Amino acid sequence: MQKQTTNTKELGAVAATQRTPTNHAAHSIKKRWNYKGGFDRAKLPHPADYFAQQGLKLSGGGEWKNAICPFHDDRTPSLRVRLDTGGFRCMVCGAHGGDVLAFHQQRHDLSFKQAAQQLGAWVGGAR
């Protein structure tokens, strides 16, 4: 009588083909988030309009404008703002971001979705 040897890789491959998909949690998550809607960057306000609405008095020439930083007690303009992208950086407290959405999130302590909704850039889908 000859002893049979079994390759564990072969057993794993056979077992994998015999499994039935039972991942109900992943299915329900996919189903729950299957809706139309979300973030639309094109609906963000123009940086110049947004920063003016936020009360920032911008000064200086070039790509980066200067303003009093609203994130800390500031007396001299230490916030740098780009009006083409909305990017900002404070040279004192380090607050920074790449667009008006990031500024709005930090300024008003909001989540991404809350800030996008307030700025009118979250479309469709109530979730």
PAZAPA-4460 file (N, C-alpha, C; in steps of 0.05 Angstrom, whole numbers, plus 32768, in hexadecimal, padded with zeros to 4 digits):
% residues 127
    n_x    n_y    n_z   ca_x   ca_y   ca_z    c_x    c_y    c_z   seq   type   mol
   8011   7FE9   8000   8000   8000   8000   8012   8019   8000     1      M     A
   800C   802C   7FEF   801C   8044   7FEC   800F   805B   7FFB     2      Q     A
   801F   806A   800A   8015   8080   801A   8011   8098   8007     3      K     A
   7FF9   80A5   800A   7FF3   80BC   7FF9   7FFD   80D5   8007     4      Q     A
   800A   80E7   7FF8   8013   8101   8003   8000   8116   7FF8     5      T     A
   7FFB   812A   8008   7FE8   813F   8000   7FF7   8159   8000     6      T     A
   7FF4   8168   7FEB   8000   8182   7FE9   7FEC   8197   7FF5     7      N     A
   7FF6   81A6   8009   7FE4   81B9   8017   7FDB   81CF   8004     8      T     A
   7FEB   81D7   7FF1   7FE2   81EC   7FDE   7FCA   81E2   7FCE     9      K     A
   7FCB   81C9   7FC6   7FB4   81BD   7FB7   7F9B   81BD   7FC8    10      E     A
   7F9E   81B5   7FE1   7F87   81B5   7FF3   7F7B   81D1   7FF7    11      L     A
   7F8C   81E5   7FF9   7F82   8200   7FFC   7F73   8209   7FE4    12      G     A
   7F7D   8203   7FCC   7F70   820B   7FB3   7F55   81FD   7FB1    13      A     A
   7F54   81E3   7FB8   7F3A   81D5   7FB7   7F27   81E0   7FCA    14      V     A
   7F30   81E6   7FE3   7F1E   81F1   7FF7   7F14   820C   7FEF    15      A     A
   7F25   821C   7FE2   7F1D   8237   7FDA   7F07   8236   7FC4    16      A     A
   7F09   8222   7FB3   7EF5   8220   7F9E   7EDA   8215   7FA8    17      T     A
   7EDB   8208   7FBF   7EC2   81FC   7FC9   7EB3   820F   7FDC    18      Q     A
   7EBF   8225   7FE3   7EB2   8238   7FF6   7E9C   8247   7FE7    19      R     A
   7E88   824D   7FF6   7E72   825E   7FEB   7E75   8279   7FF8    20      T     A
   7E6F   828E   7FE8   7E72   82A9   7FF4   7E5D   82AE   8009    21      P     A
   7E66   82B4   8021   7E54   82B9   8038   7E5B   82D3   8046    22      T     A
   7E68   82E5   8038   7E70   82FE   8044   7E58   8312   8043    23      N     A
   7E45   830E   8055   7E2D   831F   8055   7E33   833B   805C    24      H     A
   7E46   833F   806E   7E4D   835B   8077   7E57   836B   8060    25      A     A
   7E68   8361   804F   7E73   8370   8038   7E5C   8376   8025    26      A     A
   7E4A   8363   8021   7E34   8367   800F   7E22   837D   8019    27      H     A
   7E1C   837D   8033   7E0A   8392   803E   7E17   83AE   803D    28      S     A
   7E31   83AF   8041   7E3F   83C9   803F   7E3D   83D3   8023    29      I     A
   7E42   83C2   800F   7E41   83CA   7FF3   7E25   83D4   7FED    30      K     A
   7E11   83C5   7FF6   7DF5   83CC   7FF0   7DEE   83E7   7FFE    31      K     A
   7DF7   83EB   8016   7DF0   8403   8025   7DFC   841B   8018    32      R     A
   7E14   841A   800C   7E20   8431   8000   7E1C   8433   7FE2    33      W     A
   7E0A   8423   7FD8   7E04   8423   7FBB   7DF0   8439   7FB6    34      N     A
   7DF8   8452   7FB3   7DE6   8468   7FAD   7DF5   847C   7F9C    35      Y     A
   7DE6   848D   7F8F   7DF3   84A1   7F7E   7DF6   84BA   7F8F    36      K     A
   7E0E   84C6   7F8D   7E13   84DE   7F9C   7E2F   84DE   7FA7    37      G     A
   7E37   84F4   7FB2   7E51   84F6   7FBE   7E5D   8512   7FB9    38      G     A
   7E77   8513   7FBB   7E86   852C   7FB9   7E8A   8534   7F9C    39      F     A
   7E84   854E   7F97   7E89   8559   7F7C   7E9A   8572   7F7F    40      D     A
   7EB4   856F   7F7A   7EC7   8585   7F7D   7EC0   859E   7F6D    41      R     A
   7EB3   859A   7F56   7EAC   85B1   7F45   7E98   85C3   7F52    42      A     A
   7E8A   85B9   7F66   7E76   85CA   7F74   7E81   85DA   7F8C    43      K     A
   7E9B   85D6   7F92   7EA7   85E6   7FA7   7EA7   8604   7F9E    44      L     A
   7EA4   8616   7FB1   7EA6   8632   7FAA   7EC2   863A   7FA1    45      P     A
   7EC4   864F   7F90   7EDE   8659   7F88   7EED   8663   7FA1    46      H     A
   7F07   865D   7FA3   7F16   8665   7FBB   7F14   8682   7FC1    47      P     A
   7F16   8694   7FAE   7F14   86B1   7FB4   7EFA   86B8   7FC0    48      A     A
   7EE4   86AD   7FB6   7EC9   86B2   7FC1   7EC7   86A7   7FDD    49      D     A
   7ED0   868E   7FE0   7ECE   8680   7FFA   7EDD   868F   8010    50      Y     A
   7EF6   8696   800B   7F07   86A3   801F   7EFC   86BF   8026    51      F     A
   7EF1   86CD   8013   7EE4   86E7   8018   7ECC   86E3   802A    52      A     A
   7EBC   86CE   8024   7EA4   86C8   8035   7EAC   86C1   8051    53      Q     A
   7EC3   86B5   8055   7ECD   86AD   806F   7ED9   86C4   807E    54      Q     A
   7EDA   86DC   8071   7EE4   86F4   807F   7F02   86F7   807D    55      G     A
   7F10   86E8   806D   7F2D   86EC   806A   7F33   8704   8059    56      L     A
   7F43   8716   8063   7F4C   872D   8053   7F67   8725   8047    57      K     A
   7F67   871F   802D   7F7F   8716   8020   7F8F   872D   8015    58      L     A
   7FAA   872B   8018   7FBB   8740   800E   7FD4   8733   8001    59      S     A
   7FE3   8743   7FF3   7FFB   873A   7FE6   7FF7   8732   7FC9    60      G     A
   800E   872F   7FBC   800D   8728   7F9F   8017   870C   7F9C    61      G     A
   8018   8703   7F83   8022   86E8   7F7E   800D   86D3   7F82    62      G     A
   8015   86BA   7F80   8003   86A4   7F83   7FF7   86A1   7F9F    63      E     A
   8007   86A7   7FB3   7FFF   86A4   7FCF   7FF7   86BF   7FDA    64      W     A
   7FDF   86C0   7FE5   7FD5   86D9   7FF3   7FD9   86D5   8011    65      K     A
   7FDA   86EB   801F   7FDE   86EA   803C   7FC4   86F2   804A    66      N     A
   7FBF   86E6   8062   7FA8   86ED   8072   7FAD   86E7   808F    67      A     A
   7F9D   86F3   80A1   7F9E   86ED   80BD   7F93   86D0   80C0    68      I     A
   7FA2   86BF   80CE   7F9A   86A3   80D1   7F83   86A1   80E5    69      C     A
   7F6D   8694   80DD   7F56   8691   80EF   7F59   8679   8102    70      P     A
   7F6E   8669   80FF   7F72   8651   810F   7F81   8656   8129    71      F     A
   7F8B   866E   812C   7F99   8675   8146   7F97   8693   8149    72      H     A
   7F9F   869D   8160   7F9F   86B9   8166   7FB6   86C6   8156    73      D     A
   7FAF   86D4   8141   7FC3   86DE   812E   7FBF   86FC   812B    74      D     A
   7FD5   870B   812B   7FD4   8728   8128   7FE1   8731   810E    75      R     A
   7FF3   8721   8104   7FFF   8727   80EA   7FF8   8711   80D6    76      T     A
   7FF5   8717   80BD   7FED   8703   80A9   8001   86EC   80A7    77      P     A
   7FFA   86D5   80B2   800B   86BE   80B0   7FFF   86A7   809F    78      S     A
   7FE6   86AA   8097   7FD9   8696   8086   7FDF   869C   8069    79      L     A
   7FE8   8689   805A   7FEC   868B   803D   7FD6   867C   802F    80      R     A
   7FCA   8689   801B   7FB4   867D   800D   7FB8   867F   7FEE    81      V     A
   7FB3   8669   7FE0   7FB4   866A   7FC3   7F97   866C   7FB8    82      R     A
   7F92   8681   7FA8   7F77   8685   7F9E   7F71   8673   7F86    83      L     A
   7F85   8667   7F7A   7F7F   8655   7F63   7F76   8639   7F6D    84      D     A
   7F82   8630   7F83   7F7B   8615   7F8C   7F6C   8615   7FA7    85      T     A
   7F6E   862A   7FB6   7F63   862A   7FD1   7F75   861F   7FE6    86      G     A
   7F8D   8617   7FDE   7FA1   860D   7FF1   7FA8   8622   8005    87      G     A
   7FAF   861A   801D   7FB6   862D   8032   7FCA   8621   8045    88      F     A
   7FD9   8633   8052   7FED   862A   8067   7FF2   8642   8079    89      R     A
   7FF1   863D   8093   7FF8   8651   80A7   8015   864C   80AE    90      C     A
   8025   8661   80AD   8041   865F   80B3   8047   865F   80D1    91      M     A
   8032   8664   80E1   8036   8663   80FF   802A   864A   810B    92      V     A
   8010   8645   8107   8004   862E   8114   8005   8614   8104    93      C     A
   800C   8616   80EA   800F   85FE   80DA   7FF5   85F4   80CD    94      G     A
   7FDF   8602   80D1   7FC6   85FA   80C4   7FCB   85FA   80A6    95      A     A
   7FC1   85E5   8098   7FC6   85E4   807B   7FB1   85D1   806E    96      H     A
   7FAE   85D5   8054   7F9C   85C4   8045   7F9E   85CB   8027    97      G     A
   7F91   85BB   8017   7F94   85BF   7FFA   7F7D   85CD   7FEC    98      G     A
   7F67   85D2   7FFA   7F51   85DF   7FED   7F3E   85EB   8001    99      D     A
   7F28   85F8   7FF8   7F15   8605   800A   7F06   85F0   801B   100      V     A
   7F03   85D8   8011   7EF6   85C3   8021   7F07   85BD   803A   101      L     A
   7F21   85BA   8037   7F32   85B5   804E   7F32   85CD   8061   102      A     A
   7F31   85E5   8057   7F30   85FD   8068   7F16   85FC   8078   103      F     A
   7F00   85F7   806A   7EE5   85F7   8077   7EE4   85E1   808C   104      H     A
   7EEE   85CA   8086   7EEF   85B4   809A   7EFD   85BC   80B3   105      Q     A
   7F15   85C7   80B0   7F25   85CF   80C8   7F19   85E7   80D6   106      Q     A
   7F10   85FA   80C8   7F06   8613   80D4   7EED   860E   80E4   107      R     A
   7EDC   85FC   80DB   7EC2   85F7   80E8   7EC1   85DB   80F6   108      H     A
   7ED7   85CD   80F7   7ED9   85B3   8104   7EC4   85A0   80F9   109      D     A
   7EC5   859B   80DF   7EB1   858A   80D2   7EBE   8572   80C5   110      L     A
   7EAE   855E   80C0   7EB8   8547   80B0   7EB9   854F   8093   111      S     A
   7EC5   853E   8083   7EC7   8543   8066   7EAB   8547   805A   112      F     A
   7E99   8534   8060   7E7E   8535   8055   7E6F   854D   805F   113      K     A
   7E70   8554   8079   7E62   856B   8083   7E6B   8584   8076   114      Q     A
   7E85   8587   8072   7E90   859F   8065   7E87   85A0   8048   115      A     A
   7E88   858A   803A   7E7F   8589   801E   7E62   8590   801C   116      A     A
   7E52   8587   802E   7E35   858D   802E   7E31   85AB   8032   117      Q     A
   7E3F   85B7   8046   7E3B   85D3   804C   7E44   85E4   8034   118      Q     A
   7E58   85DB   8025   7E62   85EB   800F   7E53   85E4   7FF5   119      L     A
   7E40   85D3   7FF6   7E30   85CC   7FDF   7E3E   85BA   7FCB   120      G     A
   7E52   85AB   7FD4   7E61   8599   7FC3   7E5A   857C   7FC7   121      A     A
   7E46   8577   7FD8   7E3D   855B   7FDC   7E23   8558   7FCE   122      W     A
   7E22   8547   7FBA   7E0A   8545   7FAA   7DFD   8529   7FAD   123      V     A
   7DE3   8529   7FAC   7DD4   8510   7FAD   7DD9   8500   7FC6   124      G     A
   7DCC   84E9   7FC8   7DD1   84D7   7FDE   7DCF   84E4   7FFA   125      G     A
   7DBB   84DD   8009   7DB6   84E9   8023   7DC8   84DD   8038   126      A     A
   7DD6   84C7   8033   7DE6   84BA   8048   7E00   84C7   804D   127      R     A
***
